[in-house]
Amino acid sequence: MKTQVAIIGGGPAGLLLSQLLNKAGIATVVLERRSRDYVLGRIRAGVLEWGTAQMLREAGAGARMDAEGLIHDGCYLSSGDTLIHMNFAESCGRQVMVYGQTEVTRDLYAAQDAIGATILHEAEDVALHDLGSEAPYVTFTHGGEPRRLDCDYVAGCDGFHGVSRQTIPDTVRREFEKVYPFGWLGVLSQTPPAAEELIYANHERGFALASMRSPTLSRYYIQVPLSDRPEDWSDEAFWEELKRRLPADVAQSMRTGPSIEKSIAPLRSFVCEPMQWGRLFLCGDAAHIVPPTGAKGLNLAASDVHYLSSALIAAYGPGDRAPLARYSQDALARVWQAMRFSWSMTMLLHRFPEQSAFDRGVQVAQLEELAKYPAARKLLAQNYTGLPF
């Protein structure tokens, strides 16, 4: 097989990149280790920056999002029973779109199918070769048969545990990581949302988040120790604890129901530098992980795709290879800004083991600052809705 760009990983980053490149006349082959049903069964983020939403429209995959997604002008931060409204539209003139990652992936699959893109599922034993040459290639097993894919470039969109990042030599690759001492227990339920916008709650018992996927599907989280397991928490115990951490008027009016999905996600920050080596370019979780507090995971993947698709289109079109040469530099500048924002939101809203009275005082002061000063709210709004590409 031969193509122009081999894309390793068929999640939203790989599919969006493939869609944008194919629309520009650049051929791709996507290799995905899992089945399509497995990919679509993953429950992930649901808040899209406005730039991400616009990219989906440009890719021809935004129609259902625009019809069914929820446009939010802001969100709430709470401390005890006090609600602080972050009005994004007022502070920076932008909004966010609440639309689940599963639905984004489904729409991208549909868009890829419509243009006849090549996606090979259950591709195993993927290995990358000759990335430093002008003729890299990928070997893999598909349907029990060994295969080879020759290409011009390789895009590594295969997540944290994928092969792409590990192919960059240890002598070149630098990794930065911060592991947080807690996780998020998440529950998906067929219930109306607790509020019209997301609520990020700082409480003495720990963080909580009231979110949603649609007017009838809600997503809730509470901070738990890393030693906890989902089976340790009955639905009744989860709802009781969530209500303790949300403002009283919200807790009293919210509707509860059986969980559709329940899981615990650890929190960490991770960055790999550089994000390119030879003809290999990393995108999304293959290069970075953020704690979900800032709603940046999927949006950072889209940001990478913006820089890489633009650079490849410039290289294949007018022959300008300069954007490809600086892809890592451009992408990492935005990655580190998102890392800072996600870290700051995590530090602001969670309770840490052995947290001192001083530490708690700083949290309270920062929440009061957000409540009192438009400039503080503007900075948060600019970061939450998405910095410019």
Backbone hydrogen bonds in HBPLUS format (Angstrom, degrees):
<---DONOR---> <-ACCEPTOR-->    atom                        ^
c    i                          cat <-CA-CA->   ^        H-A-AA   ^      H-
h    n   atom  resd res      DA  || num        DHA   H-A  angle D-A-AA Bond
n    s   type  num  typ     dist DA aas  dist angle  dist       angle   num
A0150-ASP N   A0001-MET O   2.93 MM 149  6.22 169.8  1.94 147.0 144.4     1
A0003-THR N   A0150-ASP O   2.88 MM 147  6.33 151.7  1.96 154.4 162.9     2
A0152-ASP N   A0004-GLN O   2.89 MM 148  5.04 154.3  1.95 123.5 132.1     3
A0153-TYR N   A0004-GLN O   3.16 MM 149  6.58 149.9  2.25 155.0 163.8     4
A0005-VAL N   A0027-ALA O   3.10 MM  22  6.43 153.4  2.17 148.7 157.0     5
A0029-VAL N   A0005-VAL O   3.25 MM  24  6.75 144.1  2.39 151.2 155.1     6
A0006-ALA N   A0153-TYR O   2.96 MM 147  6.32 164.2  1.98 161.2 158.1     7
A0155-ALA N   A0006-ALA O   2.79 MM 149  6.20 164.2  1.82 162.7 167.8     8
A0007-ILE N   A0029-VAL O   2.87 MM  22  6.02 178.4  1.87 159.5 159.6     9
A0031-LEU N   A0007-ILE O   2.84 MM  24  6.22 162.0  1.87 168.4 173.6    10
A0008-ILE N   A0155-ALA O   2.85 MM 147  6.13 167.2  1.87 167.1 171.2    11
A0157-CYS N   A0008-ILE O   2.73 MM 149  5.40 139.9  1.89 144.1 157.7    12
A0009-GLY N   A0031-LEU O   2.69 MM  22  5.63 159.3  1.73 152.8 158.6    13
A0015-LEU N   A0011-GLY O   2.98 MM   4  6.10 168.5  1.99 163.1 166.9    14
A0016-LEU N   A0012-PRO O   2.91 MM   4  5.81 159.3  1.95 142.2 148.2    15
A0017-LEU N   A0013-ALA O   2.99 MM   4  6.12 163.2  2.02 150.3 155.2    16
A0018-SER N   A0014-GLY O   2.98 MM   4  6.10 161.8  2.01 145.1 150.5    17
A0019-GLN N   A0015-LEU O   2.91 MM   4  6.07 157.0  1.96 145.8 152.2    18
A0020-LEU N   A0016-LEU O   3.01 MM   4  6.21 168.4  2.02 154.2 156.3    19
A0021-LEU N   A0017-LEU O   2.97 MM   4  6.11 164.0  1.99 153.8 158.5    20
A0022-ASN N   A0018-SER O   2.92 MM   4  5.99 166.1  1.94 150.9 155.2    21
A0023-LYS N   A0019-GLN O   3.03 MM   4  6.17 156.7  2.09 146.7 153.0    22
A0024-ALA N   A0021-LEU O   2.95 MM   3  5.05 133.5  2.18  97.9 111.5    23
A0026-ILE N   A0021-LEU O   2.87 MM   5  5.05 165.0  1.89 142.7 138.7    24
A0025-GLY N   A0022-ASN O   2.93 MM   3  4.93 161.1  1.97 106.2 110.8    25
A0030-VAL N   A0118-THR O   2.96 MM  88  6.27 169.3  1.98 152.4 155.8    26
A0120-LEU N   A0030-VAL O   2.79 MM  90  6.09 170.1  1.80 173.3 170.9    27
A0032-GLU N   A0120-LEU O   2.93 MM  88  6.09 175.5  1.93 155.9 156.1    28
A0122-GLU N   A0032-GLU O   2.74 MM  90  5.91 103.6  2.32 137.5 158.0    29
A0123-ALA N   A0032-GLU O   2.96 MM  91  5.68 168.2  1.98 132.9 135.8    30
A0122-GLU N   A0034-ARG O   3.28 MM  88  4.81 151.9  2.36 114.0 114.0    31
A0039-VAL N   A0035-SER O   3.10 MM   4  6.41 163.6  2.12 152.1 155.8    32
A0040-LEU N   A0036-ARG O   2.96 MM   4  6.20 161.2  2.00 155.6 160.5    33
A0041-GLY N   A0037-ASP O   3.02 MM   4  6.08 117.8  2.42 133.6 148.6    34
A0041-GLY N   A0038-TYR O   3.04 MM   3  5.03 143.1  2.19  97.9 109.2    35
A0042-ARG N   A0039-VAL O   3.42 MM   3  5.77 168.2  2.44 108.5 111.9    36
A0101-GLN N   A0045-ALA O   2.72 MM  56  5.48 142.9  1.86 173.1 170.6    37
A0099-TYR N   A0046-GLY O   2.76 MM  53  4.95 138.4  1.93 134.6 145.3    38
A0048-LEU N   A0097-MET O   2.70 MM  49  4.98 170.4  1.71 154.8 158.1    39
A0097-MET N   A0048-LEU O   2.97 MM  49  4.98 167.8  1.98 146.5 150.4    40
A0052-THR N   A0049-GLU O   3.10 MM   3  5.20 121.4  2.46  97.4 111.7    41
A0053-ALA N   A0049-GLU O   3.05 MM   4  6.42 161.5  2.09 155.3 159.9    42
A0054-GLN N   A0050-TRP O   3.03 MM   4  6.23 153.0  2.10 142.9 150.1    43
A0055-MET N   A0051-GLY O   3.01 MM   4  6.24 147.9  2.12 140.4 148.8    44
A0056-LEU N   A0052-THR O   3.08 MM   4  6.43 154.3  2.15 151.4 157.4    45
A0057-ARG N   A0053-ALA O   3.14 MM   4  6.48 150.5  2.23 143.5 151.5    46
A0058-GLU N   A0054-GLN O   2.96 MM   4  6.26 161.4  1.99 150.9 155.6    47
A0059-ALA N   A0055-MET O   2.90 MM   4  6.11 138.8  2.07 142.6 154.3    48
A0061-ALA N   A0056-LEU O   2.82 MM   5  5.10 161.3  1.85 167.1 160.6    49
A0060-GLY N   A0057-ARG O   2.96 MM   3  5.17 157.2  2.02 106.9 114.2    50
A0066-ASP N   A0062-GLY O   2.95 MM   4  6.12 159.4  1.99 152.7 157.4    51
A0067-ALA N   A0063-ALA O   3.05 MM   4  6.30 140.1  2.21 140.0 151.3    52
A0068-GLU N   A0064-ARG O   2.78 MM   4  5.84 157.6  1.83 154.9 159.8    53
A0069-GLY N   A0065-MET O   2.65 MM   4  4.82 148.1  1.75 134.2 142.5    54
A0070-LEU N   A0098-VAL O   3.03 MM  28  4.93 170.0  2.04 139.0 141.8    55
A0098-VAL N   A0070-LEU O   2.74 MM  28  4.93 173.9  1.75 147.5 149.7    56
A0072-HIS N   A0096-VAL O   2.88 MM  24  5.39 170.5  1.89 154.7 157.9    57
A0096-VAL N   A0072-HIS O   3.10 MM  24  5.39 160.3  2.14 149.6 155.8    58
A0088-PHE N   A0073-ASP O   2.64 MM  15  5.43 121.2  1.98 137.0 155.9    59
A0089-ALA N   A0073-ASP O   3.17 MM  16  5.29 151.1  2.25 141.1 146.0    60
A0075-CYS N   A0086-MET O   3.04 MM  11  5.26 143.3  2.18 134.8 145.8    61
A0086-MET N   A0075-CYS O   2.75 MM  11  5.26 174.2  1.75 168.2 168.1    62
A0076-TYR N   A0198-LEU O   2.79 MM 122  6.04 158.6  1.84 158.5 165.7    63
A0200-TYR N   A0076-TYR O   2.86 MM 124  6.13 167.5  1.88 149.6 152.0    64
A0077-LEU N   A0084-ILE O   2.87 MM   7  5.06 158.8  1.91 146.0 153.0    65
A0084-ILE N   A0077-LEU O   2.65 MM   7  5.06 160.7  1.69 164.2 169.4    66
A0078-SER N   A0200-TYR O   2.86 MM 122  6.19 151.1  1.95 153.1 152.6    67
A0202-ASN N   A0078-SER O   2.81 MM 124  5.90 173.3  1.81 151.9 154.2    68
A0079-SER N   A0082-THR O   2.97 MM   3  5.27 149.9  2.07 143.9 153.5    69
A0082-THR N   A0079-SER O   3.15 MM   3  5.27 163.8  2.18 123.7 124.0    70
A0091-SER N   A0087-ASN O   2.90 MM   4  6.05 155.1  1.96 149.1 157.0    71
A0092-CYS N   A0088-PHE O   2.81 MM   4  5.76 172.2  1.81 159.5 160.6    72
A0093-GLY N   A0089-ALA O   2.97 MM   4  4.20 131.0  2.22 107.0 116.4    73
A0103-GLU N   A0100-GLY O   3.02 MM   3  5.31 121.9  2.37 101.9 115.6    74
A0104-VAL N   A0100-GLY O   3.02 MM   4  6.43 150.9  2.11 146.9 156.0    75
A0105-THR N   A0101-GLN O   2.88 MM   4  6.13 163.5  1.90 155.0 158.1    76
A0106-ARG N   A0102-THR O   2.95 MM   4  6.19 155.5  2.01 143.0 150.2    77
A0107-ASP N   A0103-GLU O   2.93 MM   4  6.12 158.6  1.98 147.7 152.9    78
A0108-LEU N   A0104-VAL O   2.95 MM   4  6.22 152.4  2.03 148.3 156.3    79
A0109-TYR N   A0105-THR O   2.91 MM   4  6.16 157.1  1.96 152.5 158.3    80
A0110-ALA N   A0106-ARG O   3.05 MM   4  6.32 161.2  2.09 146.9 151.8    81
A0111-ALA N   A0107-ASP O   2.94 MM   4  6.20 153.3  2.01 144.2 151.7    82
A0112-GLN N   A0108-LEU O   2.85 MM   4  6.06 156.9  1.90 149.5 155.8    83
A0113-ASP N   A0109-TYR O   2.82 MM   4  6.07 161.2  1.85 155.3 160.5    84
A0114-ALA N   A0110-ALA O   2.98 MM   4  6.14 149.8  2.07 141.5 149.7    85
A0115-ILE N   A0112-GLN O   3.26 MM   3  5.43 132.7  2.50  98.4 109.9    86
A0117-ALA N   A0112-GLN O   3.00 MM   5  5.22 166.1  2.02 151.4 149.5    87
A0116-GLY N   A0113-ASP O   3.14 MM   3  4.98 153.1  2.21  97.8 106.1    88
A0124-GLU N   A0141-THR O   2.83 MM  17  5.00 160.8  1.86 155.7 154.8    89
A0141-THR N   A0124-GLU O   2.70 MM  17  5.00 162.5  1.73 148.8 151.4    90
A0127-ALA N   A0139-THR O   2.86 MM  12  5.29 149.0  1.96 154.8 157.8    91
A0139-THR N   A0127-ALA O   2.97 MM  12  5.29 159.2  2.01 150.0 156.2    92
A0129-HIS N   A0137-TYR O   2.90 MM   8  5.36 152.5  1.98 172.2 173.2    93
A0137-TYR N   A0129-HIS O   3.15 MM   8  5.36 158.0  2.21 134.9 139.2    94
A0133-SER N   A0130-ASP O   3.14 MM   3  5.46 163.4  2.16 110.3 115.4    95
A0279-ARG N   A0131-LEU O   2.72 MM 148  5.08 148.6  1.81 137.1 147.9    96
A0151-CYS N   A0136-PRO O   3.28 MM  15  5.97 163.1  2.31 156.8 151.8    97
A0138-VAL N   A0149-LEU O   2.83 MM  11  5.03 157.0  1.88 139.4 147.2    98
A0149-LEU N   A0138-VAL O   2.72 MM  11  5.03 157.9  1.77 154.3 161.0    99
A0140-PHE N   A0147-ARG O   3.09 MM   7  5.33 157.1  2.15 138.4 141.3   100
A0147-ARG N   A0140-PHE O   2.68 MM   7  5.33 156.8  1.73 173.6 170.1   101
A0142-HIS N   A0145-GLU O   2.89 MM   3  5.36 162.9  1.92 152.1 151.8   102
A0145-GLU N   A0142-HIS O   3.12 MM   3  5.36 165.6  2.14 109.9 113.7   103
A0154-VAL N   A0279-ARG O   2.92 MM 125  6.11 168.7  1.94 162.2 160.1   104
A0281-PHE N   A0154-VAL O   2.94 MM 127  6.35 148.1  2.04 155.5 165.8   105
A0156-GLY N   A0281-PHE O   2.70 MM 125  5.89 157.8  1.75 146.6 154.4   106
A0283-CYS N   A0156-GLY O   2.91 MM 127  5.95 157.3  1.96 152.7 146.0   107
A0162-GLY N   A0159-GLY O   3.18 MM   3  5.31 164.0  2.21 108.8 113.2   108
A0167-THR N   A0164-SER O   3.02 MM   3  5.32 148.2  2.12 106.2 116.0   109
A0168-ILE N   A0165-ARG O   3.10 MM   3  5.69 149.2  2.20 113.2 120.8   110
A0172-VAL N   A0169-PRO O   2.93 MM   3  5.36 155.4  1.99 112.4 120.4   111
A0173-ARG N   A0169-PRO O   2.91 MM   4  6.10 163.5  1.94 160.0 165.5   112
A0174-ARG N   A0273-GLU O   2.70 MM  99  5.14 166.0  1.72 167.1 171.1   113
A0273-GLU N   A0174-ARG O   2.82 MM  99  5.14 165.2  1.84 157.3 161.3   114
A0176-PHE N   A0271-VAL O   2.86 MM  95  5.14 159.8  1.90 152.9 159.4   115
A0271-VAL N   A0176-PHE O   2.87 MM  95  5.14 150.4  1.96 146.1 152.4   116
A0178-LYS N   A0269-SER O   2.81 MM  91  5.02 153.2  1.88 145.7 149.8   117
A0269-SER N   A0178-LYS O   2.75 MM  91  5.02 157.6  1.80 148.5 156.3   118
A0180-TYR N   A0267-LEU O   3.02 MM  87  5.46 167.4  2.04 145.1 146.9   119
A0183-GLY N   A0224-VAL O   2.89 MM  41  5.41 170.0  1.90 161.5 164.5   120
A0224-VAL N   A0183-GLY O   2.93 MM  41  5.41 162.5  1.96 143.8 147.5   121
A0184-TRP N   A0265-ALA O   2.86 MM  81  5.24 158.3  1.91 143.6 148.7   122
A0265-ALA N   A0184-TRP O   2.90 MM  81  5.24 157.4  1.95 144.5 148.2   123
A0185-LEU N   A0222-ILE O   2.88 MM  37  5.37 170.3  1.89 162.8 160.7   124
A0222-ILE N   A0185-LEU O   3.02 MM  37  5.37 143.6  2.16 137.0 148.2   125
A0186-GLY N   A0263-SER O   2.76 MM  77  5.44 166.0  1.78 169.7 173.3   126
A0263-SER N   A0186-GLY O   3.10 MM  77  5.44 154.3  2.17 145.0 152.7   127
A0187-VAL N   A0220-TYR O   2.85 MM  33  5.33 156.3  1.91 151.6 157.9   128
A0220-TYR N   A0187-VAL O   2.96 MM  33  5.33 165.2  1.98 154.8 159.3   129
A0188-LEU N   A0261-GLU O   2.95 MM  73  5.17 156.9  2.00 148.7 152.6   130
A0260-ILE N   A0188-LEU O   2.62 MM  72  5.36 175.7  1.62 162.9 164.4   131
A0189-SER N   A0218-SER O   2.99 MM  29  5.40 164.1  2.01 151.4 155.5   132
A0218-SER N   A0189-SER O   2.92 MM  29  5.40 163.6  1.94 163.8 166.1   133
A0199-ILE N   A0210-ALA O   3.09 MM  11  5.11 155.3  2.15 137.7 145.3   134
A0210-ALA N   A0199-ILE O   2.99 MM  11  5.11 159.4  2.03 144.5 151.1   135
A0201-ALA N   A0208-ALA O   2.78 MM   7  5.01 171.9  1.78 162.2 160.8   136
A0208-ALA N   A0201-ALA O   3.15 MM   7  5.01 143.8  2.28 134.4 139.3   137
A0206-GLY N   A0203-HIS O   2.88 MM   3  5.12 155.4  1.94 110.3 118.6   138
A0223-GLN N   A0207-PHE O   2.95 MM  16  5.09 161.3  1.98 144.3 141.4   139
A0209-LEU N   A0221-TYR O   2.98 MM  12  5.06 155.4  2.04 136.0 137.5   140
A0221-TYR N   A0209-LEU O   2.98 MM  12  5.06 151.7  2.06 145.2 149.9   141
A0211-SER N   A0219-ARG O   2.79 MM   8  4.97 146.9  1.90 159.6 169.0   142
A0219-ARG N   A0211-SER O   3.17 MM   8  4.97 165.7  2.19 103.0 107.2   143
A0213-ARG N   A0217-LEU O   2.78 MM   4  5.34 173.9  1.78 150.9 149.2   144
A0214-SER N   A0217-LEU O   3.21 MM   3  4.99 158.4  2.26 140.2 137.9   145
A0217-LEU N   A0214-SER O   3.33 MM   3  4.99 157.4  2.38  98.2 104.6   146
A0228-ASP N   A0225-PRO O   3.10 MM   3  5.63 162.6  2.13 114.3 119.6   147
A0232-ASP N   A0229-ARG O   2.87 MM   3  5.31 154.2  1.93 114.4 123.1   148
A0233-TRP N   A0230-PRO O   3.03 MM   3  5.62 162.0  2.07 116.2 121.9   149
A0238-PHE N   A0234-SER O   2.98 MM   4  6.25 159.8  2.03 153.2 158.7   150
A0239-TRP N   A0235-ASP O   2.99 MM   4  6.25 171.6  2.00 160.1 160.7   151
A0240-GLU N   A0236-GLU O   3.05 MM   4  6.21 159.9  2.10 148.5 154.2   152
A0241-GLU N   A0237-ALA O   3.05 MM   4  6.22 161.7  2.09 148.1 152.7   153
A0242-LEU N   A0238-PHE O   2.86 MM   4  6.07 164.6  1.88 159.6 164.4   154
A0243-LYS N   A0239-TRP O   3.00 MM   4  6.11 165.0  2.02 148.5 152.1   155
A0244-ARG N   A0240-GLU O   3.19 MM   4  6.42 144.8  2.32 139.7 148.8   156
A0245-ARG N   A0242-LEU O   3.05 MM   3  5.35 131.9  2.29 103.6 116.0   157
A0246-LEU N   A0242-LEU O   3.17 MM   4  6.43 133.4  2.40 148.7 161.6   158
A0250-VAL N   A0247-PRO O   3.05 MM   3  5.43 123.3  2.38 108.6 122.7   159
A0251-ALA N   A0247-PRO O   2.94 MM   4  6.20 166.1  1.96 160.3 164.8   160
A0252-GLN N   A0248-ALA O   2.93 MM   4  6.06 156.1  1.99 151.4 157.2   161
A0254-MET N   A0250-VAL O   3.08 MM   4  6.10 133.3  2.30 151.0 162.8   162
A0270-PHE N   A0289-ILE O   2.87 MM  19  4.84 155.1  1.93 145.4 142.5   163
A0289-ILE N   A0270-PHE O   2.90 MM  19  4.84 152.1  1.97 128.5 134.3   164
A0272-CYS N   A0287-ALA O   2.80 MM  15  5.09 139.7  1.96 164.4 163.1   165
A0282-LEU N   A0275-MET O   2.76 MM   7  5.10 173.9  1.77 152.0 154.0   166
A0277-TRP N   A0280-LEU O   2.91 MM   3  5.23 155.2  1.98 142.6 149.1   167
A0280-LEU N   A0277-TRP O   2.97 MM   3  5.23 162.6  2.01 127.2 131.5   168
A0287-ALA N   A0284-GLY O   2.85 MM   3  5.77 162.0  1.88 129.2 134.2   169
A0288-HIS N   A0284-GLY O   3.15 MM   4  6.29 144.8  2.28 137.8 147.2   170
A0295-ALA N   A0292-PRO O   3.00 MM   3  5.11 161.2  2.03 111.3 117.5   171
A0300-LEU N   A0296-LYS O   2.73 MM   4  5.70 150.4  1.82 155.2 159.7   172
A0301-ALA N   A0297-GLY O   3.24 MM   4  6.56 154.1  2.31 145.4 152.4   173
A0302-ALA N   A0298-LEU O   3.01 MM   4  6.34 155.6  2.07 148.1 154.4   174
A0303-SER N   A0299-ASN O   2.92 MM   4  6.16 146.5  2.04 138.7 148.4   175
A0304-ASP N   A0300-LEU O   2.95 MM   4  6.27 157.5  2.00 151.2 155.5   176
A0305-VAL N   A0301-ALA O   3.00 MM   4  6.30 160.3  2.04 148.3 153.9   177
A0306-HIS N   A0302-ALA O   2.88 MM   4  6.17 147.8  1.98 145.4 154.3   178
A0307-TYR N   A0303-SER O   3.16 MM   4  6.56 162.3  2.20 153.6 155.5   179
A0308-LEU N   A0304-ASP O   2.86 MM   4  6.11 169.2  1.87 160.4 163.8   180
A0309-SER N   A0305-VAL O   2.80 MM   4  5.66 164.5  1.83 146.7 152.1   181
A0310-SER N   A0306-HIS O   3.09 MM   4  6.05 161.4  2.13 143.4 149.3   182
A0311-ALA N   A0307-TYR O   3.02 MM   4  6.12 152.5  2.10 139.8 147.7   183
A0312-LEU N   A0308-LEU O   2.90 MM   4  6.10 161.0  1.93 154.7 159.2   184
A0313-ILE N   A0309-SER O   2.92 MM   4  6.04 160.8  1.96 150.8 156.2   185
A0314-ALA N   A0310-SER O   3.00 MM   4  6.17 150.4  2.09 141.0 149.1   186
A0315-ALA N   A0311-ALA O   2.96 MM   4  6.19 149.0  2.06 141.6 150.3   187
A0316-TYR N   A0312-LEU O   2.90 MM   4  6.10 164.0  1.93 154.4 157.6   188
A0317-GLY N   A0313-ILE O   2.83 MM   4  5.68 143.9  1.96 138.2 148.6   189
A0319-GLY N   A0314-ALA O   3.07 MM   5  6.11 118.9  2.46 150.7 163.3   190
A0320-ASP N   A0314-ALA O   3.02 MM   6  5.33 140.5  2.18 135.5 128.5   191
A0325-ALA N   A0321-ARG O   3.09 MM   4  6.40 155.1  2.16 152.1 159.3   192
A0326-ARG N   A0322-ALA O   3.16 MM   4  6.47 140.0  2.33 149.1 159.4   193
A0327-TYR N   A0324-LEU O   3.22 MM   3  5.04 169.0  2.23 104.2 106.4   194
A0330-ASP N   A0326-ARG O   2.91 MM   4  6.13 168.3  1.92 164.7 167.5   195
A0331-ALA N   A0327-TYR O   2.88 MM   4  6.00 173.4  1.88 161.8 163.9   196
A0332-LEU N   A0328-SER O   2.88 MM   4  5.84 165.3  1.90 149.8 154.6   197
A0333-ALA N   A0329-GLN O   3.22 MM   4  6.28 148.1  2.33 141.6 148.6   198
A0335-VAL N   A0331-ALA O   2.96 MM   4  6.20 154.4  2.02 147.2 155.6   199
A0336-TRP N   A0332-LEU O   2.92 MM   4  6.00 169.2  1.93 154.5 154.4   200
A0338-ALA N   A0334-ARG O   3.03 MM   4  6.32 157.0  2.08 150.1 155.9   201
A0339-MET N   A0335-VAL O   2.83 MM   4  6.14 147.9  1.94 147.6 158.1   202
A0340-ARG N   A0336-TRP O   2.97 MM   4  6.15 158.5  2.01 144.0 148.6   203
A0341-PHE N   A0337-GLN O   3.06 MM   4  6.33 161.5  2.09 146.7 151.5   204
A0342-SER N   A0338-ALA O   2.89 MM   4  6.02 169.9  1.90 152.6 155.5   205
A0343-TRP N   A0339-MET O   2.89 MM   4  5.97 159.9  1.93 149.3 155.3   206
A0344-SER N   A0340-ARG O   2.91 MM   4  6.08 159.0  1.95 147.7 153.7   207
A0345-MET N   A0341-PHE O   2.96 MM   4  6.21 158.4  2.01 153.1 158.5   208
A0346-THR N   A0342-SER O   2.98 MM   4  6.10 153.2  2.06 142.6 150.3   209
A0347-MET N   A0343-TRP O   2.89 MM   4  6.11 160.8  1.93 153.3 158.2   210
A0348-LEU N   A0344-SER O   2.98 MM   4  6.05 146.9  2.09 139.9 149.0   211
A0349-LEU N   A0345-MET O   3.15 MM   4  6.18 151.1  2.24 145.7 150.9   212
A0350-HIS N   A0346-THR O   3.28 MM   4  6.01 145.7  2.41 149.6 153.1   213
A0355-GLN N   A0352-PHE O   3.04 MM   3  5.19 130.8  2.29 142.2 132.5   214
A0360-ARG N   A0356-SER O   3.04 MM   4  6.39 159.3  2.09 149.4 154.6   215
A0361-GLY N   A0357-ALA O   2.89 MM   4  6.08 148.9  1.99 141.2 150.2   216
A0362-VAL N   A0358-PHE O   3.01 MM   4  6.37 147.5  2.12 151.0 159.1   217
A0363-GLN N   A0359-ASP O   3.17 MM   4  6.55 155.6  2.23 146.4 152.6   218
A0364-VAL N   A0360-ARG O   3.02 MM   4  6.30 164.7  2.04 154.2 157.5   219
A0365-ALA N   A0361-GLY O   2.95 MM   4  6.13 158.2  2.00 145.3 151.5   220
A0366-GLN N   A0362-VAL O   2.95 MM   4  6.16 154.9  2.01 148.9 155.2   221
A0367-LEU N   A0363-GLN O   2.98 MM   4  6.27 157.9  2.03 152.8 158.7   222
A0368-GLU N   A0364-VAL O   2.92 MM   4  6.16 157.3  1.98 149.8 156.3   223
A0369-GLU N   A0365-ALA O   2.90 MM   4  6.09 146.1  2.02 140.6 150.3   224
A0370-LEU N   A0366-GLN O   3.04 MM   4  6.34 154.2  2.10 145.9 151.5   225
A0371-ALA N   A0367-LEU O   3.02 MM   4  6.31 148.6  2.12 143.2 152.1   226
A0372-LYS N   A0368-GLU O   2.97 MM   4  6.13 145.7  2.09 146.2 154.7   227
A0373-TYR N   A0369-GLU O   2.93 MM   4  5.78 168.0  1.95 157.0 159.2   228
A0376-ALA N   A0373-TYR O   3.16 MM   3  5.49 126.2  2.46 105.7 117.8   229
A0377-ARG N   A0373-TYR O   3.25 MM   4  6.65 160.1  2.29 151.3 156.8   230
A0378-LYS N   A0374-PRO O   2.82 MM   4  6.02 151.6  1.90 150.4 158.8   231
A0379-LEU N   A0375-ALA O   3.13 MM   4  6.35 157.4  2.18 144.4 148.8   232
A0380-LEU N   A0376-ALA O   3.18 MM   4  6.45 164.9  2.20 149.1 152.7   233
A0381-ALA N   A0377-ARG O   2.88 MM   4  6.04 162.3  1.91 149.2 154.7   234
A0382-GLN N   A0378-LYS O   2.86 MM   4  6.05 158.6  1.91 152.6 157.8   235
A0383-ASN N   A0379-LEU O   3.19 MM   4  6.40 159.4  2.23 146.9 151.6   236
A0384-TYR N   A0380-LEU O   2.86 MM   4  6.01 163.7  1.89 156.5 161.8   237
A0385-THR N   A0381-ALA O   2.98 MM   4  5.93 170.1  1.99 150.7 153.5   238
